[in-house]
Amino acid sequence: MAQRIKKDDIVKVISGPNKGVTGKVLAVLPQKNAVLVEGLGVKHRKFKPSRLHPTGGSKDIHVPTPLHKVALVVDEKTGKTSRVGYKKSADGAKVRVARQAKSKEIK
């Protein structure tokens, strides 16, 4: 099945503790059914001392957000979201359309 959310799309979180937050998609992880959203899911990870890092330390990691918790933002001014569908265009190409916006084509 085709991924309906793509890189550089603007999405809004529709459930969970970050409900209502919007951000740009940095990457889509189809194997995990998840996306990396800019400014969302940044966690602090500590690691033990090793030969590579003798003192140990910490770093920021990006935790993916499940795809079912995000919706595509159709209108950035109002923040309106929509489900995504597919349609064949006049020249036969497959294009994404916004279902709540009366099947308006998504750029």
N, C-alpha and C positions, 0 to 999 in steps of 0.2 A: 504494500500500500504506500502511496506517495505521502511524503511529509507535507502537511498543509502549512506549517510554520517554517519559514526560511530565515537564513542569516540576514541581518540588517533590518528585519521587520520590527515594528514597535508593538509590544505586547503588554497586556495588563493582567496582573495576578487576580484570579477570581475566587480563590479560596485559600484558607490557611492563615497563619499569623501575619503574612505580608499582603493581605487582601487589599486591592485598590492601588497597589504600587505599579507604575508603568516603567518600562525600560526597553532598551534596544537589545535584540538577540545577538550575542557574540558568537555562538556556535550552537549547532543542533547535533545531539547525540542519538542517532536512530536506534542503536543497539540497546540503549538504556531508556528509550522513550522520554528523553529529557532535553532541556535547553539550558544554556548558560545565559543569564540575563545580566546586563550591565548594572552594577551597583546593588545586586541582590545575590545573597548566598555567599558572601565573602566571609570566610571563617579563619580563625587563627590556629595554626597547627604547630605543636611543639615536637621537637625530635631529640632523641637521646644522643649523647656523645658517641662518636665513632672515629675511625681513622681519618675519614674525610673532613669531619667537623669535630675536632677534639673537645671543644667546649659545649657542644650541643647547640641549641638555638631554637628559633621559631621562624615561621614564614606564613604568609597569607595564602590560602588556597581558595579556589572557586568551586562551590558546591552546586551541582545541577538542580534545576527545578523541574518536577515532572510536567510533561506536556499537557496532561489533563487539567492542570491548575492554571494554565494561561490561556488567554483569548487574544486574537488579533485585533488591534485597534484600527478601525477603519477611518475615523475622523479624529485627527490629533487635536483639533481645537476643542471639541466637546468631550473627547475621550470615549466615544461610542465604540463598542466592540461588536464583533460578528463572527459567526461560524464561517468556515471556508469550504467552498465547493469547487468543482471543475466543470468547464464547458468547452466545447469545440468552437473555435472562432470561425469566421467566414473562410479564411484561408486553410483551415484544417488543423491549426495548432491548438494545443491544449492550454487554456488560460485559467488562472484562479479567479473566482468570483466571490463576493461577499454576500451571503444569503440574507442577512438582515437589511441590507441596502438594496433590495430588489435586484439581486444578481448583478450588481455593479462590478466591473472588472477591477482587479487589484493590480497596481503597478508593481 
